[in-house]
Amino acid sequence: MANIFHYFPINASPEKVFETISTPEGINNWWSIESRGTTGLGEVYEFVFGEEYHWAGVVSKYNPCTEFELTFNKSDDDWDGSKVGFWLIDKNTYTQVEFYHTGWPEANEHYRISNYCWAMYLRLLKRFIEYNEFVPYELRLEV
């Protein structure tokens, strides 16, 4: 198994960060073209990344302002069963974000590309929260 980890600060409250990573409205601003779902443990989220990419995951951890995790169950062979999550640590003047994408079957080419893409998307998350900077989906990996 291979895992991806990215740790970084966001100059905002854990409440603001949690809202942006755990609600469909928030997620659409930095990751997917469109997402749908109801916020809460055990709920299903659907993600659209393009015509051929309609994926889904179940909220497997949901602790407001501290932890959010999705277990993907409708994606591709490498992502199915993997977990994408966030731990949020309140540091008074900022929130420390500990991101993970665990359960990759191997560190293959798709894993390496996804690791790079996560770094780009997480940078967009940070910039959206800190500066209200929105980048259209089709430009997100070019910024």
N, CA, C and O of each residue as an XYZ file, in Angstrom:
572
protein
N       0.843     -1.194      0.000
C       0.000      0.000      0.000
C       0.884      1.250      0.000
O       1.962      1.270      0.593
N       0.405      2.274     -0.669
C       1.100      3.556     -0.718
C       0.151      4.638     -0.211
O      -1.068      4.529     -0.345
N       0.726      5.668      0.368
C      -0.068      6.747      0.963
C       0.491      8.102      0.561
O       1.679      8.235      0.269
N      -0.374      9.102      0.548
C      -0.003     10.487      0.255
C      -0.309     11.325      1.491
O      -1.377     11.191      2.088
N       0.634     12.192      1.874
C       0.436     13.107      2.999
C       0.914     14.499      2.607
O       1.968     14.650      1.989
N       0.138     15.510      2.966
C       0.533     16.908      2.791
C       0.112     17.668      4.041
O      -1.056     17.626      4.426
N       1.054     18.363      4.681
C       0.768     19.157      5.881
C       1.069     20.616      5.559
O       2.118     20.932      4.997
N       0.127     21.517      5.925
C       0.318     22.936      5.607
C      -0.604     23.787      6.476
O      -1.623     23.298      6.965
N      -0.250     25.063      6.671
C      -1.100     25.970      7.448
C      -2.080     26.714      6.546
O      -1.795     26.971      5.376
N      -3.236     27.055      7.109
C      -4.181     27.959      6.452
C      -4.522     29.052      7.455
O      -4.896     28.765      8.592
N      -4.396     30.281      7.039
C      -4.680     31.423      7.912
C      -6.182     31.667      7.987
O      -6.711     32.606      7.393
N      -6.846     30.798      8.730
C      -8.296     30.883      8.924
C      -8.661     29.973     10.091
O      -7.849     29.170     10.553
N      -9.875     30.112     10.548
C     -10.352     29.292     11.666
C     -10.626     27.859     11.204
O     -10.884     27.628     10.022
N     -10.572     26.897     12.128
C     -10.943     25.525     11.768
C     -12.372     25.435     11.230
O     -12.656     24.599     10.372
N     -13.266     26.281     11.720
C     -14.652     26.280     11.242
C     -14.715     26.599      9.748
O     -15.417     25.928      8.992
N     -13.982     27.619      9.334
C     -13.966     28.024      7.926
C     -13.339     26.935      7.053
O     -13.859     26.613      5.984
N     -12.223     26.374      7.512
C     -11.560     25.318      6.745
C     -12.478     24.103      6.633
O     -12.631     23.536      5.551
N     -13.090     23.704      7.752
C     -13.966     22.532      7.751
C     -15.132     22.710      6.785
O     -15.479     21.787      6.048
N     -15.727     23.878      6.788
C     -16.843     24.153      5.876
C     -16.412     24.002      4.419
O     -17.170     23.493      3.594
N     -15.202     24.441      4.107
C     -14.722     24.425      2.726
C     -14.309     23.029      2.265
O     -14.372     22.735      1.071
N     -13.887     22.165      3.189
C     -13.483     20.808      2.795
C     -14.607     19.788      2.905
O     -14.496     18.690      2.361
N     -15.696     20.135      3.607
C     -16.702     19.112      3.915
C     -18.085     19.357      3.313
O     -18.966     18.507      3.443
N     -18.291     20.488      2.667
C     -19.597     20.749      2.056
C     -19.453     20.760      0.533
O     -18.415     21.167      0.012
N     -20.477     20.319     -0.173
C     -20.397     20.364     -1.637
C     -20.096     21.768     -2.162
O     -19.312     21.924     -3.099
N     -20.707     22.778     -1.570
C     -20.460     24.158     -2.011
C     -18.992     24.533     -1.827
O     -18.407     25.188     -2.689
N     -18.407     24.129     -0.728
C     -17.000     24.421     -0.478
C     -16.080     23.653     -1.407
O     -15.149     24.221     -1.978
N     -16.337     22.363     -1.560
C     -15.492     21.493     -2.387
C     -15.454     21.966     -3.838
O     -14.412     21.893     -4.488
N     -16.578     22.447     -4.341
C     -16.635     22.903     -5.735
C     -15.729     24.098     -5.996
O     -15.384     24.363     -7.148
N     -15.342     24.812     -4.971
C     -14.501     25.999     -5.143
C     -13.025     25.689     -5.314
O     -12.260     26.568     -5.711
N     -12.599     24.457     -5.024
C     -11.165     24.165     -5.114
C     -10.838     22.790     -5.689
O      -9.687     22.548     -6.054
N     -11.822     21.871     -5.784
C     -11.482     20.521     -6.233
C     -12.302     20.077     -7.438
O     -11.773     20.030     -8.548
N     -13.563     19.753     -7.253
C     -14.370     19.148     -8.313
C     -15.089     20.203     -9.159
O     -15.209     21.363     -8.767
N     -15.561     19.766    -10.330
C     -16.438     20.627    -11.122
C     -17.754     20.781    -10.376
O     -18.291     21.879    -10.232
N     -18.253     19.644     -9.906
C     -19.512     19.643     -9.163
C     -19.480     18.502     -8.158
O     -18.992     17.412     -8.456
N     -19.998     18.760     -6.981
C     -20.182     17.688     -6.002
C     -21.568     17.834     -5.398
O     -22.126     18.928     -5.314
N     -22.104     16.692     -4.978
C     -23.424     16.660     -4.361
C     -23.359     15.736     -3.162
O     -22.611     14.759     -3.153
N     -24.143     16.053     -2.163
C     -24.222     15.191     -0.999
C     -24.749     15.951      0.195
O     -24.878     17.175      0.177
N     -25.047     15.203      1.220
C     -25.505     15.774      2.475
C     -24.394     15.604      3.492
O     -23.837     14.515      3.636
N     -24.075     16.664      4.188
C     -22.989     16.629      5.148
C     -23.353     15.751      6.336
O     -24.408     15.935      6.943
N     -22.486     14.799      6.674
C     -22.714     13.959      7.843
C     -22.124     12.574      7.687
O     -21.928     12.097      6.569
N     -21.843     11.933      8.798
C     -21.258     10.601      8.823
C     -22.159      9.601      8.096
O     -23.369      9.563      8.322
N     -21.559      8.795      7.223
C     -22.295      7.775      6.487
C     -22.982      8.263      5.230
O     -23.539      7.462      4.478
N     -22.954      9.558      4.989
C     -23.599     10.121      3.796
C     -22.735      9.878      2.557
O     -21.518      9.724      2.656
N     -23.374      9.847      1.406
C     -22.684      9.630      0.134
C     -22.494     10.965     -0.575
O     -23.427     11.760     -0.693
N     -21.281     11.195     -1.039
C     -20.971     12.366     -1.854
C     -20.696     11.886     -3.273
O     -20.042     10.863     -3.475
N     -21.196     12.626     -4.247
C     -20.914     12.368     -5.654
C     -20.035     13.494     -6.169
O     -20.227     14.659     -5.822
N     -19.064     13.130     -7.005
C     -18.111     14.100     -7.538
C     -18.062     13.992     -9.054
O     -18.013     12.892     -9.605
N     -18.077     15.134     -9.722
C     -17.945     15.177    -11.174
C     -16.649     15.919    -11.489
O     -16.442     17.057    -11.067
N     -15.775     15.235    -12.250
C     -14.506     15.820    -12.667
C     -14.416     15.927    -14.191
O     -13.370     16.290    -14.728
N     -15.487     15.617    -14.871
C     -15.538     15.617    -16.326
C     -16.539     14.567    -16.767
O     -17.070     13.822    -15.944
N     -16.797     14.508    -18.062
C     -17.818     13.586    -18.579
C     -17.571     12.135    -18.201
O     -18.517     11.403    -17.911
N     -16.326     11.714    -18.200
C     -16.006     10.315    -17.916
C     -15.698     10.062    -16.445
O     -15.425      8.924    -16.064
N     -15.737     11.082    -15.628
C     -15.331     10.935    -14.234
C     -16.446     11.361    -13.292
O     -16.494     12.505    -12.839
N     -17.340     10.424    -13.006
C     -18.413     10.609    -12.030
C     -18.122      9.622    -10.906
O     -18.369      8.425    -11.047
N     -17.599     10.121     -9.794
C     -17.137      9.263     -8.710
C     -18.001      9.476     -7.478
O     -18.775     10.430     -7.403
N     -17.860      8.577     -6.516
C     -18.616      8.701     -5.270
C     -17.791      8.172     -4.108
O     -16.935      7.300     -4.264
N     -18.077      8.729     -2.941
C     -17.439      8.289     -1.709
C     -18.386      8.463     -0.539
O     -19.313      9.272     -0.583
N     -18.138      7.696      0.502
C     -18.946      7.739      1.717
C     -18.176      8.511      2.781
O     -16.972      8.315      2.947
N     -18.871      9.387      3.501
C     -18.234     10.116      4.603
C     -17.963      9.103      5.716
O     -18.890      8.622      6.368
N     -16.683      8.785      5.926
C     -16.304      7.760      6.895
C     -15.829      8.340      8.221
O     -15.752      7.619      9.215
N     -15.510      9.624      8.250
C     -15.198     10.325      9.502
C     -15.760     11.734      9.388
O     -15.580     12.407      8.373
N     -16.437     12.169     10.433
C     -17.045     13.498     10.415
C     -17.094     14.026     11.846
O     -18.004     13.709     12.612
N     -16.109     14.828     12.184
C     -16.043     15.490     13.485
C     -15.865     16.976     13.213
O     -14.758     17.419     12.905
N     -16.952     17.762     13.324
C     -16.897     19.175     12.949
C     -15.671     19.902     13.496
O     -15.334     19.821     14.678
N     -15.029     20.608     12.587
C     -13.878     21.472     12.857
C     -12.590     20.719     13.158
O     -11.562     21.352     13.396
N     -12.613     19.378     13.157
C     -11.376     18.644     13.441
C     -11.046     17.540     12.439
O      -9.870     17.290     12.176
N     -12.056     16.872     11.874
C     -11.746     15.715     11.034
C     -12.848     15.451     10.007
O     -14.038     15.475     10.321
N     -12.410     15.199      8.765
C     -13.337     14.847      7.685
C     -12.641     13.835      6.788
O     -11.493     14.035      6.392
N     -13.346     12.734      6.466
C     -12.757     11.694      5.625
C     -13.814     11.093      4.716
O     -14.966     10.907      5.108
N     -13.398     10.797      3.500
C     -14.231     10.099      2.517
C     -13.561      8.786      2.146
O     -12.349      8.740      1.937
N     -14.345      7.720      2.063
C     -13.866      6.449      1.538
C     -14.493      6.277      0.160
O     -15.713      6.191      0.028
N     -13.643      6.229     -0.864
C     -14.146      6.166     -2.233
C     -14.603      4.756     -2.577
O     -13.891      3.779     -2.343
N     -15.820      4.670     -3.142
C     -16.381      3.366     -3.492
C     -16.866      3.299     -4.936
O     -17.277      2.239     -5.406
N     -16.818      4.419     -5.632
C     -17.161      4.434     -7.060
C     -16.214      5.417     -7.728
O     -16.503      6.608     -7.834
N     -15.086      4.900     -8.173
C     -14.079      5.758     -8.786
C     -13.337      4.943     -9.836
O     -13.933      4.532    -10.831
N     -12.059      4.707     -9.632
C     -11.319      3.818    -10.518
C     -10.612      2.774     -9.657
O     -10.704      2.809     -8.430
N      -9.915      1.857    -10.298
C      -9.307      0.747     -9.558
C      -8.335      1.213     -8.483
O      -8.281      0.618     -7.407
N      -7.566      2.263     -8.751
C      -6.593      2.741     -7.769
C      -7.249      3.468     -6.601
O      -6.762      3.390     -5.473
N      -8.348      4.173     -6.860
C      -8.996      4.965     -5.812
C     -10.027      4.178     -5.014
O     -10.250      4.485     -3.843
N     -10.661      3.175     -5.609
C     -11.697      2.436     -4.880
C     -11.135      1.856     -3.585
O     -10.121      1.159     -3.589
N     -11.802      2.153     -2.495
C     -11.366      1.702     -1.175
C     -10.366      2.623     -0.506
O     -10.069      2.454      0.677
N      -9.840      3.598     -1.242
C      -8.882      4.528     -0.633
C      -9.627      5.583      0.178
O     -10.822      5.809     -0.012
N      -8.897      6.218      1.079
C      -9.473      7.220      1.976
C      -8.784      8.562      1.759
O      -7.556      8.655      1.748
N      -9.600      9.599      1.588
C      -9.115     10.973      1.464
C      -9.615     11.716      2.689
O     -10.819     11.766      2.944
N      -8.688     12.295      3.452
C      -9.130     12.932      4.683
C      -8.287     14.108      5.118
O      -7.209     14.378      4.588
N      -8.827     14.795      6.108
C      -8.208     15.991      6.666
C      -8.303     15.941      8.183
O      -9.360     15.643      8.739
N      -7.199     16.235      8.840
C      -7.200     16.528     10.271
C      -6.927     18.018     10.390
O      -6.012     18.535      9.748
N      -7.703     18.705     11.195
C      -7.536     20.145     11.393
C      -7.133     20.397     12.832
O      -7.780     19.923     13.766
N      -6.051     21.154     13.000
C      -5.535     21.461     14.332
C      -5.563     22.969     14.525
O      -4.926     23.709     13.775
N      -6.297     23.421     15.523
C      -6.420     24.852     15.824
C      -5.138     25.335     16.480
O      -4.773     24.867     17.559
N      -4.459     26.262     15.837
C      -3.214     26.835     16.355
C      -3.417     28.290     16.786
O      -2.460     29.064     16.814
N      -4.643     28.662     17.118
C      -5.042     30.006     17.558
C      -5.034     31.032     16.437
O      -6.071     31.642     16.176
N      -3.920     31.249     15.769
C      -3.869     32.256     14.707
C      -3.997     31.645     13.310
O      -4.104     32.372     12.323
N      -3.987     30.325     13.224
C      -4.144     29.632     11.946
C      -4.603     28.200     12.215
O      -4.662     27.761     13.364
N      -4.922     27.487     11.155
C      -5.298     26.074     11.257
C      -4.238     25.240     10.556
O      -3.925     25.473      9.388
N      -3.692     24.275     11.267
C      -2.760     23.326     10.663
C      -3.591     22.224     10.002
O      -4.405     21.572     10.656
N      -3.377     22.028      8.709
C      -4.107     21.011      7.956
C      -3.176     19.826      7.724
O      -2.063     19.983      7.223
N      -3.645     18.645      8.095
C      -2.914     17.412      7.828
C      -3.792     16.578      6.890
O      -4.760     15.944      7.309
N      -3.426     16.604      5.629
C      -4.180     15.926      4.574
C      -3.580     14.551      4.318
O      -2.365     14.367      4.400
N      -4.440     13.590      4.010
C      -3.947     12.265      3.625
C      -4.837     11.641      2.552
O      -6.039     11.899      2.487
N      -4.221     10.823      1.725
C      -4.931      9.970      0.768
C      -4.271      8.597      0.890
O      -3.225      8.346      0.291
N      -4.886      7.725      1.662
C      -4.291      6.439      2.006
C      -4.996      5.283      1.304
O      -6.136      5.399      0.853
N      -4.277      4.166      1.228
C      -4.856      2.949      0.683
C      -4.640      2.727     -0.797
O      -5.363      1.950     -1.421
N      -3.652      3.399     -1.367
C      -3.309      3.139     -2.763
C      -2.751      1.720     -2.868
O      -1.979      1.309     -2.002
N      -3.119      0.961     -3.902
C      -2.602     -0.396     -4.021
C      -1.089     -0.443     -4.246
O      -0.422     -1.384     -3.816
N      -0.552      0.578     -4.923
C       0.890      0.643     -5.163
C       1.273      2.071     -5.557
O       0.417      2.882     -5.910
N       2.564      2.359     -5.489
C       3.065      3.682     -5.875
C       3.338      3.689     -7.382
O       4.483      3.808     -7.818
N       2.279      3.560     -8.157
C       2.388      3.501     -9.613
C       2.356      4.911    -10.223
O       2.403      5.907     -9.501
N       2.278      4.979    -11.529
C       2.263      6.283    -12.200
C       1.045      7.109    -11.788
O       1.169      8.316    -11.581
N      -0.119      6.490    -11.665
C      -1.332      7.199    -11.254
C      -1.164      7.789     -9.854
O      -1.592      8.914     -9.599
N      -0.550      7.041     -8.956
C      -0.257      7.526     -7.602
C       0.621      8.783     -7.664
O       0.329      9.778     -7.001
N       1.680      8.737     -8.450
C       2.606      9.876     -8.535
C       1.928     11.101     -9.149
O       2.149     12.222     -8.691
N       1.110     10.899    -10.171
C       0.374     12.013    -10.777
C      -0.626     12.586     -9.777
O      -0.747     13.805     -9.650
N      -1.339     11.719     -9.070
C      -2.323     12.186     -8.082
C      -1.658     12.942     -6.942
O      -2.212     13.922     -6.446
N      -0.481     12.501     -6.523
C       0.241     13.204     -5.462
C       0.530     14.642     -5.896
O       0.326     15.580     -5.125
N       1.001     14.807     -7.118
C       1.252     16.140     -7.667
C      -0.045     16.949     -7.739
O      -0.081     18.112     -7.336
N      -1.110     16.324     -8.255
C      -2.397     17.029     -8.382
C      -2.935     17.445     -7.024
O      -3.477     18.542     -6.883
N      -2.792     16.575     -6.009
C      -3.247     16.963     -4.670
C      -2.509     18.209     -4.183
O      -3.119     19.100     -3.592
N      -1.216     18.276     -4.424
C      -0.469     19.469     -4.004
C      -1.039     20.716     -4.675
O      -1.173     21.759     -4.036
N      -1.371     20.612     -5.941
C      -1.945     21.749     -6.662
C      -3.330     22.105     -6.111
O      -3.618     23.277     -5.867
N      -4.183     21.101     -5.915
C      -5.534     21.362     -5.398
C      -5.493     21.929     -3.981
O      -6.271     22.823     -3.648
N      -4.602     21.421     -3.155
C      -4.523     21.917     -1.776
C      -4.024     23.360     -1.739
O      -4.416     24.133     -0.865
N      -3.171     23.718     -2.676
C      -2.754     25.125     -2.789
C      -3.963     25.994     -3.143
O      -4.113     27.094     -2.612
N      -4.824     25.504     -4.040
C      -6.037     26.240     -4.399
C      -6.990     26.348     -3.214
O      -7.630     27.382     -3.027
N      -7.091     25.292     -2.417
C      -7.896     25.335     -1.192
C      -7.406     26.458     -0.288
O      -8.197     27.276      0.181
N      -6.109     26.495     -0.048
C      -5.511     27.521      0.817
C      -5.777     28.921      0.265
O      -6.170     29.816      1.013
N      -5.570     29.114     -1.018
C      -5.757     30.440     -1.619
C      -7.229     30.845     -1.648
O      -7.549     32.023     -1.491
N      -8.121     29.885     -1.846
C      -9.544     30.209     -1.817
C      -9.945     30.688     -0.422
O     -10.641     31.694     -0.287
N      -9.515     29.983      0.596
C      -9.892     30.357      1.963
C      -9.236     31.668      2.379
O      -9.901     32.537      2.944
N      -7.962     31.823      2.113
C      -7.240     33.008      2.587
C      -7.521     34.265      1.768
O      -7.555     35.363      2.324
N      -7.723     34.123      0.461
C      -7.852     35.296     -0.412
C      -9.148     35.328     -1.225
O      -9.344     36.217     -2.054
N     -10.026     34.360     -0.986
C     -11.263     34.240     -1.761
C     -10.962     34.159     -3.262
O     -11.717     34.665     -4.092
N      -9.847     33.515     -3.582
C      -9.400     33.379     -4.966
C     -10.018     32.120     -5.570
O      -9.723     31.010     -5.128
N     -10.862     32.287     -6.564
C     -11.512     31.169     -7.239
C     -10.896     30.982     -8.616
O     -10.758     31.939     -9.378
N     -10.526     29.744     -8.933
C      -9.972     29.407    -10.241
C     -10.936     28.432    -10.916
O     -11.262     27.399    -10.331
N     -11.401     28.732    -12.135
C     -12.293     27.804    -12.836
C     -11.649     26.418    -12.968
O     -10.432     26.305    -13.114
N     -12.472     25.375    -12.915
C     -11.965     24.002    -12.904
C     -10.970     23.729    -14.029
O      -9.919     23.133    -13.796
N     -11.292     24.155    -15.230
C     -10.439     23.836    -16.378
C      -9.053     24.480    -16.294
O      -8.156     24.103    -17.048
N      -8.865     25.434    -15.398
C      -7.563     26.094    -15.239
C      -6.833     25.678    -13.963
O      -5.714     26.135    -13.728
N      -7.423     24.842    -13.152
C      -6.882     24.570    -11.816
C      -5.500     23.938    -11.805
O      -4.726     24.207    -10.886
N      -5.163     23.125    -12.767
C      -3.833     22.519    -12.763
C      -2.821     23.338    -13.554
O      -1.678     22.916    -13.729
N      -3.236     24.505    -14.031
C      -2.340     25.391    -14.770
C      -1.890     26.584    -13.933
O      -0.981     27.313    -14.329
N      -2.515     26.784    -12.791
C      -2.232     27.963    -11.968
C      -0.943     27.766    -11.196
O      -0.532     28.650    -10.444
